[in-house]
Amino acid sequence: MGLRRTGGVPDKRHRGMRSRIVATMLAVMTATPALADTVVLRHVTLIDGTGRAPQRDQAVIISDGKLSWVGSSAKLRVPAGASVEDLTGKYLMPGLIDSHVHLGLVDGLSQDFTKYYSRANVERQLHLYPAYGVTSVFTLGTDGDEIHQIVAEQRRTGPGDAARVFTAGRGVVFKGSYGGVAGLDQSVATPAEATAMVDREAAKGDDFIKFWMDDEFGTVPSRMPYPISQAVIDAAHKDGKKVVGHVFYHENAVELAREGVNGFMHEVRDRQDDPALIAAMKAKSIWQVSATLSREASFTYKLLPFVDDPFFSRGVTPEVVAALKSPERQQKLASGVSFPKYPEVLRNAMANFAMQAKAGVPYGMGTDSGPSGRFPGYFAHWELELMVKAGITPLQAITAATSRNASFVGATDIGSIAPGKWADLLVLDKDPVADIRNTRTIHEVFVAGRKVPTIWQTCVGRPAAACDSMAR
């Protein structure tokens, strides 16, 4: 599959033409219904997403996009006319769920909501995620209203070849403070305005509510005041929605836990957590929805360490790789005023995630991918690796990225492998429980029982044959 792109920023006429062409192509792709054929996958080691130990020589039957039977290959009764795949030596797990992404903000490394946010750009990214085995995403507060059209259509007719979407719509930003994206109206100045905004977002169908409380290392004048965060939390709960907060500072996390927030979208990063905060999170079932360790790690590099990894470079244009390698970019990053601060930020995030996991705080897996330099799909695998490096087991990381993430948004039909669930599946060549990096050995991906192109069948921005030399 070649997702063709050209370098540079196109002029308005060409950008409009490209958007119409891409939109038409994606409309055709997503309008195609999931195959109604019955598919059998057998003789596979099953990692079911619940935390249960892997089970050898298992089989599943997929009918009309859902799992109709799961069990031992020895007990399998192949339905008449079914298509059968022998997956001896392979590993089957649920598709990954990334609990923290942003969609449609960039073209290459250039970020601009006003220029680039469109349904076509959002759907382009939603088709890249499954190539990496990420079959569902939570998009976190930087979406235009187009997202609600996409979500409504997905839930009515299915996701087609794209990742499923759960959205926070427009997150709430305190006027003049940190958060959100330029070009999207999402600022409030008073508790009353915050309440009204949450009510509007809930009425649009947001799956949950998001707000920001940060000051970007003190470079903006103030953080969201507590009366406004309390108004956001109260309004969300009144409207039957969970509410999650972007935090950086320990003192803010402590207060938001008291106010009743349901989850945090980053770790505390200015210091290590006090045991009292961790105890409060556990007692109140406050989720660490996304530790975003890959985000913090990415900021510690002048040159990202994976630019020549085919698992990464197949998913971006050659122009992006060249831009990442450019001395000018590396010098700009190294000279940034905040660059020396990020190693400590990463250490705090890693330590806090480890302490929370050990204490029994509920957690998911999320990356904060989508803004410039944070790459859809690839970062999910890096995040899993860093979670394990922080101290949890590969099986715990897989469970966080599947059934645990599904449970946070109340999605009972994805996240694990059991009869009645959607067949959103990831088939691997190697055992991810033995080595979490084996999530990259993608053999097949299914979305609603439909096989979709993997990253090893993808070549962005050039003819498909140009990636033939990029071996696994």
C-alpha positions as CSV (number, residue, x, y, z in Angstrom):
1,M,0.0,0.0,0.0
2,G,1.6,3.3,-1.0
3,L,0.3,6.4,0.7
4,R,1.8,8.9,-1.8
5,R,2.9,12.3,-0.6
6,T,5.1,15.0,-1.9
7,G,7.6,17.2,0.0
8,G,7.0,20.7,1.2
9,V,3.8,22.6,1.9
10,P,1.6,22.8,-1.1
11,D,-0.1,25.9,-2.3
12,K,-3.8,26.4,-1.4
13,R,-5.1,25.2,-4.9
14,H,-3.1,22.0,-4.8
15,R,-3.8,21.4,-1.1
16,G,-7.5,21.7,-1.8
17,M,-7.3,19.3,-4.8
18,R,-5.3,16.8,-2.7
19,S,-7.8,17.0,0.1
20,R,-10.7,16.3,-2.3
21,I,-8.8,13.3,-3.8
22,V,-7.9,11.9,-0.4
23,A,-11.4,12.4,0.9
24,T,-12.9,10.6,-2.1
25,M,-10.5,7.7,-1.7
26,L,-11.1,7.4,2.0
27,A,-14.9,7.7,1.6
28,V,-14.7,4.7,-0.8
29,M,-12.5,2.7,1.6
30,T,-14.6,3.4,4.7
31,A,-17.9,2.8,2.9
32,T,-16.9,-0.7,2.0
33,P,-18.6,-3.0,4.6
34,A,-16.6,-5.5,6.7
35,L,-16.4,-8.8,5.0
36,A,-19.3,-11.1,5.9
37,D,-17.2,-14.2,5.3
38,T,-16.4,-16.5,8.2
39,V,-12.7,-16.7,9.0
40,V,-10.9,-19.2,11.2
41,L,-7.5,-18.5,12.8
42,R,-6.1,-21.7,14.3
43,H,-3.0,-23.1,16.0
44,V,-2.0,-19.8,17.5
45,T,-0.7,-18.8,20.9
46,L,-3.5,-16.6,22.4
47,I,-2.8,-13.5,24.5
48,D,-6.4,-12.5,25.2
49,G,-5.9,-9.0,26.7
50,T,-7.3,-9.7,30.1
51,G,-3.9,-10.4,31.8
52,R,-4.4,-14.1,31.6
53,A,-1.2,-16.0,30.8
54,P,-0.7,-16.9,27.1
55,Q,-2.5,-20.1,25.9
56,R,-1.0,-22.3,23.3
57,D,-2.6,-23.9,20.3
58,Q,-5.8,-21.8,20.4
59,A,-8.3,-20.9,17.6
60,V,-10.9,-18.2,16.9
61,I,-13.8,-18.0,14.5
62,I,-14.7,-14.6,13.1
63,S,-18.2,-14.0,11.7
64,D,-19.5,-10.7,10.4
65,G,-16.6,-8.8,12.0
66,K,-17.0,-10.3,15.5
67,L,-15.5,-13.2,17.4
68,S,-18.1,-16.0,17.4
69,W,-16.0,-18.7,19.0
70,V,-12.7,-18.8,21.0
71,G,-11.1,-22.0,22.3
72,S,-8.6,-24.8,21.9
73,S,-7.7,-25.8,18.4
74,A,-8.5,-29.4,19.4
75,K,-12.1,-28.5,20.0
76,L,-12.5,-26.3,16.9
77,R,-15.3,-27.2,14.5
78,V,-14.6,-25.4,11.3
79,P,-17.9,-23.9,9.8
80,A,-18.7,-24.9,6.3
81,G,-17.3,-22.5,3.7
82,A,-15.0,-20.8,6.2
83,S,-11.6,-19.4,5.2
84,V,-9.0,-21.0,7.4
85,E,-5.5,-19.7,8.4
86,D,-3.0,-21.9,10.1
87,L,-1.0,-19.6,12.4
88,T,1.4,-22.1,13.9
89,G,4.2,-20.3,15.6
90,K,2.3,-17.0,15.6
91,Y,0.9,-15.0,18.5
92,L,-2.6,-13.5,18.6
93,M,-3.6,-10.5,20.8
94,P,-6.2,-7.7,20.7
95,G,-5.4,-4.7,18.7
96,L,-3.7,-2.0,20.7
97,I,-5.6,1.0,22.0
98,D,-3.8,4.3,22.4
99,S,-5.5,6.4,25.1
100,H,-3.9,9.7,24.2
101,V,-3.5,11.0,20.6
102,H,-4.2,14.2,18.6
103,L,-5.4,14.0,15.1
104,G,-5.1,16.2,12.0
105,L,-2.7,18.8,13.3
106,V,0.3,18.3,11.1
107,D,1.6,18.0,7.6
108,G,5.0,16.3,7.9
109,L,6.7,18.1,10.7
110,S,4.7,21.3,10.2
111,Q,1.9,21.9,12.7
112,D,-1.0,24.2,12.1
113,F,-4.6,23.5,13.1
114,T,-6.0,26.2,10.8
115,K,-4.0,24.9,7.7
116,Y,-4.1,21.2,8.2
117,Y,-7.1,20.1,10.3
118,S,-9.6,18.5,7.9
119,R,-11.6,15.4,7.8
120,A,-9.3,14.0,5.1
121,N,-6.2,14.6,7.2
122,V,-7.8,13.1,10.3
123,E,-8.9,10.0,8.3
124,R,-5.4,9.7,6.7
125,Q,-4.0,9.3,10.2
126,L,-6.8,7.0,11.3
127,H,-5.8,4.7,8.5
128,L,-2.1,4.7,9.5
129,Y,-2.7,3.7,13.1
130,P,-4.0,0.2,12.2
131,A,-0.9,-0.5,10.1
132,Y,1.0,-0.4,13.4
133,G,-1.6,-2.6,15.1
134,V,-3.3,0.3,16.9
135,T,-7.0,-0.4,16.2
136,S,-8.6,2.2,18.5
137,V,-7.5,5.7,19.7
138,F,-8.7,8.3,22.2
139,T,-8.3,11.8,20.8
140,L,-7.6,14.3,23.5
141,G,-9.2,17.7,23.2
142,T,-7.9,19.3,20.0
143,D,-10.6,18.3,17.5
144,G,-12.9,20.3,15.4
145,D,-16.5,19.3,15.1
146,E,-15.6,17.0,12.1
147,I,-14.6,14.4,14.7
148,H,-18.2,13.9,15.8
149,Q,-19.3,13.1,12.2
150,I,-16.5,10.5,12.0
151,V,-17.4,8.9,15.3
152,A,-21.1,8.9,14.5
153,E,-20.5,7.2,11.2
154,Q,-18.1,4.6,12.7
155,R,-20.6,3.6,15.4
156,R,-23.4,3.4,12.8
157,T,-21.6,1.5,10.0
158,G,-18.2,0.4,11.5
159,P,-14.7,1.7,11.2
160,G,-13.8,0.2,7.8
161,D,-10.0,0.1,7.5
162,A,-9.5,2.9,10.1
163,A,-8.9,3.0,13.8
164,R,-11.9,3.4,16.1
165,V,-12.2,6.8,17.7
166,F,-13.2,7.9,21.2
167,T,-13.1,11.7,21.5
168,A,-12.8,14.4,24.1
169,G,-13.8,16.9,21.4
170,R,-12.6,20.4,22.4
171,G,-10.8,20.3,25.7
172,V,-11.2,23.2,28.1
173,V,-8.3,25.8,28.3
174,F,-8.1,28.7,30.8
175,K,-7.9,31.9,28.7
176,G,-4.3,33.0,28.2
177,S,-2.9,29.8,29.8
178,Y,-1.4,26.6,28.4
179,G,-3.3,24.0,26.4
180,G,-5.2,23.3,23.3
181,V,-4.1,24.5,19.9
182,A,-4.1,27.8,18.2
183,G,-7.0,28.3,15.8
184,L,-9.5,26.3,17.8
185,D,-12.0,28.1,20.0
186,Q,-11.7,26.4,23.4
187,S,-10.8,29.0,26.0
188,V,-12.8,30.0,29.0
189,A,-12.3,32.8,31.6
190,T,-14.8,32.0,34.3
191,P,-16.4,29.0,36.0
192,A,-19.7,29.8,34.3
193,E,-18.0,29.8,30.9
194,A,-16.4,26.5,31.8
195,T,-19.7,24.9,32.7
196,A,-21.3,26.1,29.5
197,M,-18.5,24.7,27.4
198,V,-18.6,21.3,29.0
199,D,-22.4,21.2,28.5
200,R,-21.9,22.0,24.8
201,E,-19.3,19.4,24.4
202,A,-21.3,16.7,26.2
203,A,-24.3,17.6,23.9
204,K,-22.0,17.0,20.9
205,G,-21.4,13.5,22.1
206,D,-17.9,13.7,23.7
207,D,-16.9,10.4,25.2
208,F,-15.2,12.2,28.1
209,I,-14.1,15.7,28.9
210,K,-10.5,17.1,28.9
211,F,-8.9,20.2,30.4
212,W,-5.4,21.5,30.8
213,M,-3.6,22.8,34.0
214,D,0.0,23.7,33.2
215,D,2.2,26.7,32.5
216,E,4.9,25.3,30.2
217,F,7.8,25.5,32.7
218,G,6.5,28.9,33.9
219,T,6.6,30.5,30.4
220,V,2.9,31.4,30.4
221,P,1.5,33.7,33.1
222,S,-0.9,31.4,35.0
223,R,-2.4,27.9,35.2
224,M,-6.1,27.1,35.2
225,P,-7.5,28.4,38.6
226,Y,-9.1,25.8,40.8
227,P,-12.6,27.3,40.7
228,I,-12.6,26.7,36.9
229,S,-11.2,23.1,37.2
230,Q,-13.8,22.4,39.8
231,A,-16.5,23.7,37.5
232,V,-15.3,21.5,34.6
233,I,-15.3,18.4,36.8
234,D,-18.7,19.1,38.3
235,A,-20.3,19.9,34.9
236,A,-18.8,16.8,33.3
237,H,-20.1,14.6,36.1
238,K,-23.5,16.3,35.9
239,D,-23.6,15.4,32.2
240,G,-22.6,11.8,32.9
241,K,-19.0,12.1,31.6
242,K,-15.7,11.2,33.0
243,V,-13.2,14.1,33.1
244,V,-9.4,13.9,32.6
245,G,-6.8,16.5,33.3
246,H,-3.5,17.4,31.7
247,V,-1.1,18.0,34.6
248,F,2.5,18.7,35.2
249,Y,2.9,19.8,38.8
250,H,2.4,17.6,41.9
251,E,0.5,20.3,43.8
252,N,-2.1,20.5,41.0
253,A,-2.5,16.7,40.8
254,V,-3.2,16.7,44.6
255,E,-5.9,19.3,44.3
256,L,-7.5,17.8,41.2
257,A,-7.6,14.4,43.0
258,R,-9.5,16.2,45.8
259,E,-11.9,17.9,43.3
260,G,-12.9,14.5,41.8
261,V,-11.0,14.2,38.5
262,N,-11.3,10.7,37.0
263,G,-7.9,10.5,35.4
264,F,-4.6,12.2,34.5
265,M,-3.3,12.4,30.9
266,H,0.3,12.7,31.9
267,E,2.4,11.8,34.9
268,V,3.4,14.4,37.5
269,R,6.8,15.5,36.2
270,D,8.1,18.3,38.4
271,R,9.0,15.8,41.2
272,Q,8.3,12.3,42.4
273,D,4.9,11.6,43.8
274,D,4.2,11.8,47.4
275,P,2.8,8.5,48.8
276,A,-0.4,10.4,49.8
277,L,-1.2,11.3,46.2
278,I,-0.7,7.7,45.1
279,A,-2.9,6.5,48.0
280,A,-5.6,9.0,47.0
281,M,-5.5,7.9,43.4
282,K,-5.9,4.3,44.4
283,A,-8.6,4.9,46.9
284,K,-10.7,7.1,44.5
285,S,-9.9,4.9,41.4
286,I,-8.3,7.9,39.7
287,W,-6.7,6.5,36.5
288,Q,-3.2,7.3,35.2
289,V,-4.8,7.0,31.7
290,S,-1.6,7.8,29.9
291,A,1.9,8.1,31.3
292,T,3.1,9.4,27.9
293,L,6.6,8.2,28.6
294,S,7.4,8.2,24.8
295,R,6.5,11.9,24.7
296,E,8.9,12.8,27.5
297,A,11.6,10.6,26.0
298,S,11.3,12.2,22.6
299,F,12.1,15.6,24.0
300,T,15.4,14.4,25.4
301,Y,16.8,13.8,21.8
302,K,18.2,16.1,19.3
303,L,18.0,13.3,16.8
304,L,15.4,10.6,17.5
305,P,17.1,7.2,17.8
306,F,14.9,5.4,15.4
307,V,14.9,7.5,12.2
308,D,16.6,4.7,10.2
309,D,14.4,1.9,11.7
310,P,12.2,0.6,8.8
311,F,9.4,0.1,11.3
312,F,9.4,3.8,11.7
313,S,10.5,5.1,8.3
314,R,7.9,3.1,6.3
315,G,5.3,5.2,8.0
316,V,6.6,8.7,7.2
317,T,7.8,10.5,4.0
318,P,11.4,10.6,3.0
319,E,11.2,14.4,3.5
320,V,10.3,13.9,7.2
321,V,13.3,11.6,7.7
322,A,15.5,14.2,6.0
323,A,14.1,17.0,8.2
324,L,14.6,15.0,11.4
325,K,18.3,14.4,10.4
326,S,19.0,18.0,9.4
327,P,21.7,19.7,11.4
328,E,19.6,22.9,11.6
329,R,16.7,21.0,13.4
330,Q,19.1,19.3,15.8
331,Q,20.8,22.6,16.6
332,K,17.4,24.3,17.1
333,L,16.3,21.6,19.5
334,A,19.6,21.6,21.5
335,S,19.5,25.4,21.9
336,G,16.0,25.4,23.3
337,V,15.7,26.9,26.8
338,S,13.8,23.8,28.0
339,F,15.9,21.1,26.4
340,P,18.2,20.6,29.4
341,K,15.1,20.1,31.6
342,Y,13.7,17.0,29.9
343,P,16.0,14.3,31.2
344,E,14.8,15.0,34.7
345,V,11.2,15.3,33.5
346,L,11.5,11.8,32.0
347,R,13.1,10.3,35.1
348,N,10.2,11.7,37.3
349,A,7.6,10.4,34.9
350,M,9.2,6.9,34.8
351,A,9.5,6.8,38.6
352,N,6.0,8.0,39.2
353,F,4.5,5.5,36.8
354,A,6.4,2.7,38.4
355,M,5.2,3.7,41.9
356,Q,1.6,4.0,40.8
357,A,1.6,0.6,39.1
358,K,3.2,-1.1,42.1
359,A,0.6,0.5,44.4
360,G,-2.3,-0.7,42.3
361,V,-3.4,2.6,40.7
362,P,-5.3,1.8,37.5
363,Y,-3.4,2.7,34.4
364,G,-3.7,2.6,30.6
365,M,-1.3,3.1,27.7
366,G,-1.2,6.4,25.8
367,T,1.4,8.3,23.9
368,D,0.3,11.9,23.2
369,S,1.2,11.3,19.6
370,G,0.0,13.4,16.7
371,P,1.7,16.8,17.3
372,S,4.9,17.6,15.4
373,G,7.6,15.0,16.0
374,R,5.4,12.5,17.8
375,F,4.5,9.9,15.3
376,P,1.1,8.0,15.1
377,G,1.4,4.3,15.6
378,Y,5.2,4.0,16.1
379,F,5.0,5.8,19.5
380,A,2.6,3.1,20.9
381,H,5.3,0.5,20.6
382,W,7.9,2.8,22.1
383,E,5.5,3.6,24.9
384,L,5.1,-0.1,25.7
385,E,8.8,-0.6,25.8
386,L,9.3,2.4,28.2
387,M,6.5,1.1,30.5
388,V,8.3,-2.2,30.8
389,K,11.6,-0.4,31.3
390,A,9.9,1.5,34.2
391,G,9.2,-1.8,36.0
392,I,6.0,-3.5,34.8
393,T,5.9,-6.8,32.9
394,P,5.2,-7.1,29.2
395,L,1.9,-8.8,29.9
396,Q,0.9,-6.0,32.2
397,A,1.8,-3.5,29.5
398,I,-0.2,-5.4,26.9
399,T,-3.2,-5.6,29.3
400,A,-3.0,-1.8,29.9
401,A,-3.0,-1.2,26.1
402,T,-6.0,-3.4,25.5
403,S,-8.7,-4.3,28.0
404,R,-7.7,-1.7,30.6
405,N,-8.0,1.1,28.1
406,A,-11.3,-0.2,26.8
407,S,-12.7,-0.4,30.3
408,F,-11.9,3.3,31.0
409,V,-14.3,4.5,28.3
410,G,-16.8,1.7,29.0
411,A,-16.2,0.0,25.6
412,T,-17.3,-3.6,26.4
413,D,-17.0,-4.8,22.8
414,I,-13.2,-4.3,22.2
415,G,-10.0,-4.7,24.1
416,S,-10.0,-8.5,24.7
417,I,-10.5,-11.7,22.7
418,A,-13.8,-13.4,23.7
419,P,-17.0,-14.4,21.9
420,G,-19.1,-11.3,21.1
421,K,-16.2,-8.9,20.9
422,W,-15.2,-7.1,17.7
423,A,-12.4,-8.9,15.9
424,D,-9.9,-6.1,16.2
425,L,-6.8,-8.3,16.2
426,L,-3.0,-8.2,16.0
427,V,-1.0,-11.3,14.8
428,L,2.7,-11.3,15.7
429,D,5.6,-13.4,14.5
430,K,7.3,-13.4,17.9
431,D,6.2,-13.6,21.5
432,P,5.5,-10.1,23.0
433,V,5.3,-11.5,26.6
434,A,8.9,-12.8,26.3
435,D,10.0,-9.4,24.9
436,I,7.7,-6.4,24.6
437,R,9.6,-5.2,21.5
438,N,8.1,-8.2,19.7
439,T,4.9,-6.2,19.3
440,R,6.7,-4.8,16.3
441,T,6.8,-8.2,14.5
442,I,3.5,-7.5,12.9
443,H,2.2,-10.3,10.7
444,E,-1.4,-9.3,10.3
445,V,-3.9,-6.8,11.5
446,F,-7.7,-7.1,11.6
447,V,-10.2,-4.3,12.2
448,A,-13.8,-5.7,12.7
449,G,-12.7,-8.9,11.2
450,R,-11.3,-7.2,8.1
451,K,-7.6,-7.7,7.3
452,V,-5.9,-4.3,6.7
453,P,-2.4,-3.4,5.4
454,T,0.3,-3.6,8.0
455,I,3.3,-1.3,8.3
456,W,5.3,-3.9,6.5
457,Q,3.0,-3.5,3.5
458,T,3.0,0.3,3.7
459,C,5.3,2.8,2.1
460,V,4.4,6.4,2.7
461,G,5.3,9.1,0.2
462,R,6.9,7.0,-2.4
463,P,6.1,4.0,-4.7
464,A,5.6,0.8,-2.8
465,A,8.7,-0.8,-4.4
466,A,10.9,2.0,-2.8
467,C,10.4,0.3,0.6
468,D,11.3,-3.2,-0.6
469,S,14.8,-2.9,0.8
470,M,13.5,-1.9,4.2
471,A,13.6,-5.4,5.8
472,R,11.9,-6.2,9.1
